[in-house]
Amino acid sequence: MPYLLISTQIRLEAGPTMVGDEHSDPNLMDFLGARKRNMLGNNFCEYYVNDAPRVVLDKLEKLGYRVVSMTGVGQTLVWCLHRE
């Protein structure tokens, strides 16, 4: 899985950070220390960590991920990463 999206709410830029969905690589989620949760009203699960996005980006860089793009969508910050 060479592409990865991470996100956080603007008012929560110190964490938590969403790092994956229910189909994400479990080994990568373990490396990040992510926990799976299902938010009330959602029909899907997501992985999150309590770390700030900067900490998550540093961890992913060690695995060879690079930021491809970053944007703000409403009150959400989103980073798209890719690994060769």
C-alpha positions in Angstrom: 0.0 0.0 0.0 2.2 2.9 -1.2 -0.3 5.7 -0.6 -1.5 6.9 2.8 -3.7 9.7 4.0 -3.4 11.3 7.4 -5.6 14.0 8.8 -6.5 16.1 11.8 -9.0 18.8 12.7 -7.6 22.3 12.7 -8.5 22.9 16.3 -6.8 19.7 17.2 -3.4 20.1 15.4 -1.7 18.7 18.5 -3.6 15.4 18.1 -5.2 13.1 17.7 -4.2 12.3 14.1 -6.3 10.0 11.9 -3.8 7.6 10.2 -5.8 5.0 8.4 -9.1 3.3 7.6 -10.4 -0.2 8.3 -8.5 -1.6 5.3 -5.1 -0.1 6.3 -2.0 -2.3 6.7 -2.1 -3.7 10.3 1.7 -3.8 10.6 1.9 -0.1 9.7 -0.8 0.7 12.2 1.1 -1.2 14.9 4.2 0.7 14.1 2.4 4.0 14.5 0.7 2.8 17.7 -2.7 3.4 16.2 -6.0 2.3 17.7 -9.1 1.4 15.7 -12.3 3.1 16.5 -15.8 3.6 15.2 -17.2 7.1 15.7 -20.9 7.3 16.6 -22.9 7.7 13.4 -20.2 6.4 11.1 -20.6 3.0 9.3 -16.8 2.6 9.0 -13.8 2.3 11.3 -10.7 4.5 11.4 -7.3 4.3 13.0 -6.0 7.2 15.1 -3.0 8.1 17.3 -2.8 10.7 20.0 0.4 12.1 18.4 0.5 15.4 16.6 0.6 15.2 12.8 4.3 16.3 12.9 5.2 13.3 15.0 3.3 11.0 12.7 5.0 12.5 9.6 8.4 12.0 11.2 7.7 8.3 11.9 6.4 7.7 8.4 9.5 9.4 6.9 11.6 6.7 8.6 9.7 4.1 6.7 10.3 5.8 3.3 7.0 7.8 3.0 7.2 11.3 1.5 4.5 14.0 1.5 3.0 14.3 -2.0 0.5 17.0 -1.1 -1.2 18.8 1.8 -4.5 20.7 1.9 -7.1 22.1 4.2 -10.7 20.8 3.6 -13.1 22.8 5.8 -11.8 22.4 9.3 -9.6 19.4 8.4 -5.9 19.3 7.5 -5.0 16.4 5.1 -1.6 15.0 4.0 -1.2 12.5 1.2 2.0 10.4 1.4 3.6 8.0 -0.9 6.3 5.3 -0.5 8.2 3.9 -3.5 
